Every structure is written in structure tokens, then in C-alpha cells.
Amino acid sequence: MDLNNMEVRHCDTLIINASVIDGSGSAPFAADVAVDGGRIARIATDGSLRSWHALQVIDGSGKVLSPGFIDVHTHDDTNVIRTPSMLPKLSQGVTTVVVGNCGISAAPVSLKAEPPDPMNLLGEAGAFSYPTFASYVEAVNRAQPSINVAALVGHTALRSNQMDRLDRAATESEIAAMCAQLSEALAHGALGLSTGLAYGNAINAPTAEVLALAEPLANAGGIYATHLRSEFADILEAMDEAFRIGKHARVPVVISHLKCAGVENWGRSAEVLEALEQAQRYQPVGCDCYPYTASSSTLDLKQVTDTIDIMVTWSEPHPAMGGKLLAEIAAEWQVDLMEAARRLQPAGAVYHCMQDDDVNRILSHPASVVGSDGLPNDPLPHPRLWGAFPRVLGYYSREQKLFPLTVAIRKMTGLSAERFGLTERGLVREGYWADLVLFDPDTVRDAATFSDPMQPAEGIEAVWVNGALSYLGGTEKAATALRAGRFLARQAAAPAVVA
């Protein structure tokens, strides 16, 4: 070998001695990874990169290097602009968020008053200043958050723009106006349409309204994501409605946070998943889920019951009640649960409404990917906001052995990118964008709890977003000054077959 003629290569970052789990589901392999110009420049298993000159060298000995996690179900719509450091997500290895879920989105929105429930989960009226989707894209890129942002358009948001009241079906002219706004959003890179048909301001929308609204999706290569009309006793009927909408629109369906909610529904996950599998025979269908047995949203009178614990997380008229169980508040006020819930409105709550076996079965199913469904504006948020992804790695994979680490990572990276059409993301592959996370597989765990939820995860060593080192775990100022996130426009139609 003529050492004098060897080409000296340069890169921004060289990560050496790492165990690479590439997001495809394949077995881990020892490798060095060179990052340059925001992308993965080279992956080598033979030590050949050790001669490269790098501005920064990171030793990954004993650590796993994987794609950055993709949080497919978030309500970070306004927070990526207002709080662009996005520490709750960055600290758990998330490099991309999908916003606009459950029928609620920050754009396109033109409020006539305060945001209707549950759009108030995204913030107060002042947070909504994006009358077109294009203006939202511009605002995200101007804020340059620390993570990437992809977006769905919310059905309830569109309704609030065009309707004088939301307790009825939309007229033909209102649907046409909504379709025009959706088409503008799709032209500027929206992933598709989301609905939250269980919520009071969308439940009176008949299936026909959603069928019509979903029609622009196919030509744009979009998807249909839905918070089902019911996650309780009528879940199978609600799933049938979702499948019908997807078939009519000729687009993939994603069922948001699939669950069997309510004591009377416990044990039905096998039946629910069988229905999903039957639908997969004829159309592309998948789901996301979060790794907890408790849900969280606004305090919904339809969900008030004495069969589960309901913790109030905030209340506008009674802020001191945040952190207390609804039953405790009712006893203190000497009223029944329903009256207490009415007095607390508007309010938020955590519902301990699921069973471990159902969560395990749905989380481990091949159709499921991981989404946190965290609520960043909640003063006492569900711990999933800070802990969902490390919980999958630590509790479910390492401790409970629900699935191997390779499967866990695929559910949070490669499969998620494929399902939502995020090209050149979700895999550790040469030429792909360098969204990466380095973590300790022996110590990674969620630290956030219901009583103390704003706690960063343990075991996350480093996070790169578009090649920029954005988080260094274990340091006093873990989030670096580098914010390299960007808006990710839809670039590829979702797959014809759901894995």
C-alpha cells in the first residue's frame, strides 16, 4: 500500500466503536459513522474511517447508535415555534415530530374567539397566527427549532375556520371551503388530514362530511390519521368508519393512539387487532400507540366515571385543583363526580383507563409505531411528554422483554418514516440525513412520573439533528446552542402495503 497516495478524507463528525441499530429491524453491527454536511457520509465496519480528519470525534464504545426517534403523534404545533429548544423531545432522542393530530392543528387557522376544545390544548388564542399552511411552514423555518417538524391538517381546525357553530354537520359550501384550505396545505407539504371525531366539536360531523373532505388526499399522496369516534364500547364500529374513509379516498389510514379504553373494554385488544388485520388485507392500515396505561386530554364529561382514577392536571376556574384526583375534589366540594367536573371546566385530565395486557399487545403488534401524544402546554403533563421513547427502550424492551431492541427502534424510526412518507429519514444509511441518537442500552430509561413529569430521560448520550450535535446527556447544559431542525414537507406517498 502506498501511504503517500492515500486520500485523506474530512468530515464534520466521526462516531467510532458504536453498535449500530439502523432502524430497518436488522441485527446490530459494530461500525464507525462519518457525518458531513448534515448527512451520513460513510458507514464502515473495517476501521477505515479512523484515518479521516474530523472536527469532532465521539467514542460510542458500549453504546447504541440509532436513527433519531420520530414522534408520529404530537401536539407540539405551536411549541416548535414558541419554545424552539424543544427539550422534552430532544432529551429523549426525538429528532422529528409530526404535529396536527387528533383533528387539531395550528394551521390553517383563523380564530373568531378563543380556540374551541380541544384546540385549546395547543395554546391560547395568541398562539394561533397562521391563517394559511404556507405561513405556518414559514414560521417553523424562521424559528428553526431544534427538531424537524412535519404536519397534518386538523379537521376541527378547518371546521372552526368555516362554520358559525360546531355542533352540526357542515354544509356543502362549508365543505368546499374546507377542501380548498386542505388543498392549499397539501400543496405546501402537509402530510394529510387528521380527525378527532370523539371530541365534542367534531362528533356531530357525519361520515359523509369526512368522506368529502378526504377526497383531495389521494392526488397529493397524503394520508388519513384519525382519533376514532370511539375508543370505548363502539371501537369496532369506529374503526370500520375509518377504514371506509380510507377506501373512499384511496389513501392509507393511521389509527391514532389505538387503545381499549374503559374498564368494560379491557381485554378486547385481540379483537381490535384482528379487525385491523382484516382491513389490512384490502387497504393500507396502521396505528400508533403510546407506552402507558393512562391517557390524557381535556376533562371530558363523557369520560367521567368512578371505575378508574381521573387526575385533574389543570383547571381554568380552579387552578389549585391541578394534581388532585377528581374523586378527591368531589369529596372536598361535597358534590358528585359529574358536578365537580362541570365546575372545573375548562380543564385537563389524566385517565387511568387501560390495562397492561392490552397496551402490551397493541404496542408489540407489527402494525404499530410509537407516538407520545404528549401535551406540552399542560402545567402537569402526562409523563409521556418527556419519557415515551426511553420507556419503550428501557421498560418494555430491556426489562419486560416485550420485543428485541431492534424491533423497538424500528417502531420509532424506520417504520415511522415509511408510514408518514419522510424520505431519507429513519435509517442509519449512507446519504440519509444525519438524525441520530447515541444511547446506553443498559441504562436508558424514562425518569418522568405522574407526580414529577418534567424529568429528562436517563441514558441518552447524544442527539444529532441534520448533522448538528444538539444534545449531550449528562452535561450541565444538555441542550447545545445548535438548532438545526426544519420543516419537512411531504415528499413521498405512504406505502401501498403496511408492514
C-alpha positions in Angstrom: 0.0 0.0 0.0 1.4 3.4 -1.0 0.6 5.5 2.1 1.7 8.7 0.2 -1.1 8.3 -2.3 -3.9 7.6 0.2 -6.7 10.1 0.1 -7.2 12.0 3.3 -11.0 12.4 3.9 -12.6 15.1 6.1 -15.9 15.1 7.9 -17.7 17.2 10.5 -18.3 14.3 13.0 -16.9 10.8 13.4 -18.7 8.4 15.7 -16.5 5.4 16.4 -16.9 2.0 18.1 -20.7 2.2 18.1 -23.2 -0.7 17.9 -25.4 0.4 15.1 -29.1 -0.5 15.0 -30.0 1.0 11.7 -33.9 1.2 12.1 -34.6 -1.4 9.5 -35.1 -4.2 12.0 -31.8 -5.8 11.1 -29.3 -7.1 13.7 -26.9 -4.7 15.3 -23.4 -4.3 13.8 -20.2 -2.6 15.0 -19.3 0.4 12.9 -17.9 3.8 12.6 -20.1 6.5 11.1 -18.9 9.7 9.4 -21.3 12.7 9.3 -20.7 15.6 6.9 -22.8 18.4 5.5 -25.8 17.3 7.6 -25.8 13.8 6.1 -24.4 10.4 6.8 -21.3 10.4 4.6 -19.9 6.9 5.3 -20.5 3.8 7.4 -17.6 1.5 7.8 -17.1 -1.8 9.7 -13.4 -2.2 8.9 -11.9 0.7 10.7 -11.1 2.6 7.5 -12.7 5.8 8.8 -10.1 6.1 11.6 -7.8 7.9 9.2 -10.3 10.6 8.4 -9.9 14.1 9.8 -13.0 15.1 11.8 -13.9 18.3 13.5 -15.4 16.2 16.3 -14.8 12.5 17.3 -17.3 10.8 19.6 -16.4 7.4 21.1 -19.5 5.2 21.1 -18.0 2.2 22.9 -20.7 0.3 24.7 -23.4 2.5 23.2 -26.0 2.0 20.5 -26.2 4.4 17.6 -29.7 4.5 16.0 -31.7 6.8 13.9 -33.2 9.7 15.8 -36.7 8.8 17.0 -39.7 10.1 15.1 -42.6 11.1 17.3 -45.5 10.5 15.0 -48.2 11.7 17.3 -47.6 15.1 19.0 -49.4 18.3 19.8 -46.2 20.4 19.5 -47.7 22.6 16.8 -47.2 25.9 18.4 -44.4 24.9 20.8 -41.9 24.3 18.0 -42.2 28.0 17.3 -42.7 29.4 20.8 -40.2 27.1 22.6 -37.9 26.0 19.8 -35.4 24.4 22.1 -37.9 21.5 22.4 -36.1 19.9 25.4 -38.9 17.5 26.3 -38.4 15.8 22.9 -34.7 16.3 22.2 -33.8 14.9 25.7 -35.4 11.6 24.9 -33.7 11.2 21.4 -36.6 12.6 19.3 -35.4 14.3 16.2 -38.7 14.7 14.3 -42.2 15.4 15.4 -45.5 15.0 13.5 -47.9 17.7 14.6 -51.6 18.4 13.7 -53.0 15.2 15.2 -56.5 14.5 16.5 -58.2 16.9 14.2 -56.4 19.9 15.8 -53.6 21.9 14.2 -52.1 25.4 14.4 -52.7 25.9 10.7 -54.6 26.9 8.7 -56.5 28.7 11.5 -58.3 32.0 11.7 -59.9 32.2 15.1 -63.1 34.2 15.7 -62.7 33.9 19.5 -60.8 31.6 21.9 -59.8 28.3 20.5 -62.5 25.7 20.7 -61.9 22.5 22.7 -59.6 20.6 22.2 -57.7 23.1 20.1 -57.0 24.9 23.4 -54.5 22.1 24.1 -52.2 23.9 21.6 -52.3 27.2 23.5 -54.3 30.3 23.9 -55.7 32.4 21.1 -52.4 34.3 20.6 -50.6 31.2 19.7 -52.8 30.8 16.5 -51.5 33.2 13.9 -51.2 31.1 10.8 -54.2 31.6 8.5 -52.6 29.6 5.8 -50.5 26.5 5.9 -47.7 28.3 4.0 -47.5 30.9 6.8 -47.0 28.1 9.3 -44.2 26.5 7.3 -42.5 29.9 7.1 -42.8 30.4 10.8 -41.4 27.0 11.6 -38.4 27.6 9.4 -37.9 31.1 10.8 -37.9 29.8 14.4 -35.5 26.9 13.4 -36.5 24.6 16.2 -34.0 22.0 17.5 -36.0 19.2 15.9 -37.7 18.6 12.5 -41.4 19.2 12.0 -43.9 17.5 9.7 -47.6 18.4 9.9 -51.1 17.1 9.4 -54.1 19.4 8.9 -56.8 19.1 11.6 -60.4 18.6 10.7 -61.6 20.5 13.7 -59.3 23.4 12.8 -60.9 23.5 9.3 -64.4 23.4 10.8 -63.7 26.3 13.2 -62.5 28.4 10.2 -65.6 27.9 8.1 -68.6 27.2 10.5 -70.5 29.5 12.8 -71.0 26.7 15.2 -69.5 23.2 15.5 -72.5 21.2 16.9 -73.8 20.3 13.5 -72.8 18.9 10.1 -71.0 21.2 7.6 -72.9 22.4 4.6 -71.8 21.7 1.0 -70.3 25.2 0.7 -68.5 24.9 4.1 -67.1 21.5 3.0 -65.9 23.1 -0.3 -64.2 25.9 1.6 -62.5 23.3 3.9 -61.4 21.3 0.9 -59.8 24.4 -0.6 -57.8 25.1 2.6 -56.8 21.4 2.8 -55.6 21.5 -0.8 -53.5 24.6 -0.1 -51.9 22.8 2.8 -51.2 19.7 0.8 -49.6 21.9 -1.9 -47.2 23.2 0.7 -46.2 19.9 2.1 -48.8 18.8 4.6 -48.8 15.0 5.3 -52.5 14.6 5.1 -55.7 15.1 7.1 -56.4 14.2 10.8 -59.7 13.9 12.6 -60.7 13.9 16.2 -64.2 12.6 15.8 -64.6 11.7 19.5 -64.4 15.3 20.6 -67.5 17.5 21.1 -66.6 19.9 18.3 -66.3 17.2 15.7 -68.6 14.4 16.9 -71.5 15.9 15.0 -69.6 15.7 11.7 -71.2 12.8 9.9 -69.1 10.3 8.0 -70.2 11.9 4.7 -68.5 15.2 5.7 -65.2 13.4 6.3 -65.5 11.4 3.1 -65.9 14.5 1.1 -63.1 16.3 2.9 -60.7 13.3 2.4 -61.1 13.4 -1.4 -58.1 15.8 -2.1 -55.7 13.5 -0.3 -55.0 10.8 -2.9 -53.7 13.0 -5.7 -51.3 14.6 -3.2 -50.1 11.3 -1.8 -51.5 12.2 1.6 -52.7 10.0 4.5 -55.7 9.9 6.8 -55.0 9.8 10.5 -57.8 9.6 13.0 -58.6 9.8 16.7 -61.5 7.3 16.4 -65.1 8.4 17.0 -65.0 5.9 20.0 -62.2 4.1 21.8 -64.7 2.6 24.2 -67.5 0.1 23.5 -68.1 1.2 20.0 -64.5 0.9 18.9 -65.1 -1.7 16.2 -67.7 0.5 14.5 -65.4 3.5 14.8 -62.6 1.5 13.1 -65.0 0.5 10.3 -65.8 4.2 9.7 -62.0 5.0 9.5 -61.4 2.1 7.0 -64.4 3.3 4.9 -63.0 6.8 4.7 -59.5 5.5 3.7 -61.0 3.3 1.0 -63.2 6.1 -0.4 -60.2 8.5 -0.5 -57.8 5.8 -1.7 -55.3 6.7 0.9 -53.5 4.9 3.9 -55.2 5.0 7.3 -53.4 5.6 10.6 -55.4 5.0 13.7 -54.1 7.4 16.4 -53.2 6.1 19.8 -55.0 2.8 19.4 -56.3 1.6 22.7 -59.0 -0.3 24.6 -60.3 2.5 26.9 -62.6 1.9 29.8 -62.9 -1.0 32.2 -65.7 -2.5 30.1 -63.3 -2.6 27.1 -60.4 -4.3 28.9 -59.3 -7.5 27.2 -60.6 -6.6 23.8 -57.2 -5.8 22.2 -57.0 -9.1 20.4 -60.4 -8.5 18.8 -59.5 -4.9 17.9 -56.2 -6.0 16.3 -57.9 -8.8 14.4 -60.2 -6.1 12.8 -57.2 -4.1 11.9 -55.5 -7.1 10.3 -58.7 -7.9 8.3 -58.7 -4.4 7.0 -55.0 -4.7 6.0 -56.0 -7.4 3.5 -57.7 -4.8 1.4 -56.1 -1.4 2.2 -53.0 0.1 3.9 -53.8 0.5 7.6 -51.6 1.1 10.6 -51.7 2.6 14.1 -49.7 4.5 16.6 -49.7 4.0 20.4 -48.0 5.3 23.5 -46.4 3.1 26.1 -48.6 3.8 29.1 -51.9 2.6 30.6 -53.2 6.2 31.1 -54.4 8.7 28.6 -54.6 12.5 28.8 -56.7 15.2 27.2 -59.2 17.8 28.2 -61.6 16.9 31.0 -64.3 15.2 29.0 -67.7 14.8 30.7 -68.4 11.7 28.6 -65.4 10.0 30.3 -66.2 10.9 33.9 -66.7 7.6 35.8 -66.0 6.1 39.2 -64.4 3.0 37.7 -61.0 4.5 37.1 -58.8 7.2 38.7 -59.0 10.5 36.9 -56.4 13.1 37.9 -57.1 16.8 37.1 -54.0 18.4 35.5 -55.3 21.9 35.1 -58.5 23.9 35.6 -59.0 27.4 34.4 -61.5 28.5 37.1 -59.9 26.3 39.9 -56.1 26.2 39.2 -55.4 25.0 42.7 -57.1 21.7 41.9 -54.3 20.6 39.4 -52.7 17.4 40.6 -55.7 16.2 42.6 -57.9 13.2 41.8 -61.4 14.2 40.6 -62.9 12.0 43.3 -60.9 13.9 46.0 -62.1 17.2 44.6 -65.8 16.0 44.5 -65.5 14.8 48.1 -63.9 18.2 49.1 -66.8 20.1 47.5 -69.4 17.6 48.6 -70.7 17.0 45.1 -70.8 14.1 42.7 -68.1 13.5 40.1 -70.1 14.9 37.3 -70.8 18.2 39.1 -67.2 18.5 40.1 -66.1 18.0 36.5 -68.6 20.7 35.3 -67.3 23.2 37.9 -63.7 22.6 36.8 -64.4 23.3 33.1 -62.4 24.1 31.1 -59.8 21.6 32.5 -57.4 18.8 31.6 -57.1 15.3 33.0 -55.2 12.1 33.0 -57.4 9.0 32.8 -56.0 5.7 34.1 -58.2 3.9 31.7 -56.2 1.0 30.2 -55.0 -2.5 31.1 -51.3 -3.6 30.8 -52.1 -6.7 28.7 -54.0 -4.6 26.1 -51.2 -2.0 25.9 -48.6 -4.8 25.5 -50.5 -6.5 22.8 -51.0 -3.3 20.8 -47.5 -1.9 21.3 -45.9 -5.2 20.2 -48.1 -5.6 17.1 -46.3 -5.3 13.7 -48.7 -2.5 12.6 -47.9 -0.2 15.5 -45.4 2.7 15.7 -44.7 4.9 18.7 -46.1 8.3 19.3 -46.0 10.2 22.6 -49.3 12.2 22.4 -47.7 14.5 24.9 -49.3 17.8 25.8 -46.6 20.4 26.2 -48.9 23.2 27.4 -50.2 21.2 30.3 -48.8 22.5 33.6 -48.8 19.0 34.9 -48.3 16.9 31.8 -48.7 13.2 31.4 -45.1 11.8 31.7 -45.2 10.6 28.1 -44.3 14.1 27.1 -40.7 13.6 28.4 -40.5 9.8 28.6 -42.3 7.8 25.9 -39.4 6.7 23.8 -36.9 5.8 26.6 -39.7 3.9 28.2 -40.1 1.7 25.1 -36.3 1.1 25.2 -35.9 0.6 28.9 -39.1 -0.7 30.4 -40.7 -2.5 27.5 -37.7 -3.9 25.6 -34.9 -4.3 28.2 -37.0 -5.1 31.4 -40.2 -6.6 30.2 -38.6 -8.2 27.0 -41.8 -7.4 25.1 -39.7 -7.2 21.9 -36.0 -7.0 21.0 -34.2 -3.7 20.8 -34.1 -3.9 17.0 -37.9 -4.1 16.9 -38.3 -1.3 19.4 -36.1 1.0 17.3 -37.8 0.1 14.0 -41.1 1.1 15.6 -39.7 4.5 16.5 -37.7 5.2 13.3 -37.7 3.3 10.0 -41.3 2.1 10.1 -42.5 5.5 11.2 -40.6 7.3 8.4 -42.0 4.9 5.8 -45.6 5.2 7.0 -45.5 9.0 7.0 -43.6 9.5 3.8 -40.5 11.0 5.4 -37.8 10.3 2.8 -34.1 9.9 3.7 -35.0 9.7 7.4 -35.5 6.9 9.9 -32.5 4.8 8.9 -28.7 4.9 9.5 -27.8 4.7 5.9 -25.2 6.4 3.7 -26.7 9.5 2.1 -29.6 9.9 4.6 -29.9 12.9 6.8 -27.9 12.6 10.0 -30.7 12.4 12.5 -29.0 10.2 15.1 -29.2 9.2 18.8 -26.4 7.6 20.8 -27.7 5.9 24.0 -26.6 3.4 26.6 -28.8 0.3 26.2 -28.1 -0.8 29.8 -29.2 2.4 31.5 -31.7 4.2 29.2 -34.9 4.7 31.0 -37.7 7.2 31.4 -37.4 9.3 34.6 -40.7 11.2 34.2 -43.5 10.2 36.6 -47.1 11.3 37.0 -46.2 13.2 40.2 -43.0 14.6 38.7 -43.4 14.5 35.0 -40.9 17.1 33.7 -37.8 14.9 34.0 -35.3 14.2 31.2 -34.6 10.6 30.4 -31.5 8.8 31.6 -29.0 7.1 29.2 -29.4 9.4 26.2 -25.8 10.3 25.5 -26.0 12.5 22.3 -28.5 13.6 19.7 -27.8 14.9 16.2 -30.4 16.7 14.1 -29.4 17.2 10.4 -25.8 16.5 11.5 -25.7 19.1 14.3 -24.9 17.9 17.8 -28.0 19.2 19.5 -28.0 17.4 22.9 -25.3 16.0 25.1 -26.7 14.0 28.0 -25.1 14.2 31.4 -23.9 17.8 30.9 -25.0 20.8 32.9 -26.5 22.4 29.7 -27.5 19.3 27.9 -29.2 21.1 25.0 -26.5 22.7 22.9 -26.9 26.1 21.2 -27.2 24.3 17.8 -30.8 24.3 16.5 -30.8 22.6 13.1 -34.4 21.4 12.7 -36.5 22.3 9.7 -40.0 21.8 8.3 -40.3 18.5 6.4 -42.7 18.7 3.5 -44.4 15.5 2.4 -42.1 14.1 -0.3 -43.3 10.5 -0.8 -46.7 8.9 -0.8 -47.2 6.5 2.0 -46.6 2.8 1.1 -49.2 0.7 -0.6 -48.6 -2.1 1.9 -48.3 -1.6 5.7 -45.7 -3.8 7.2 
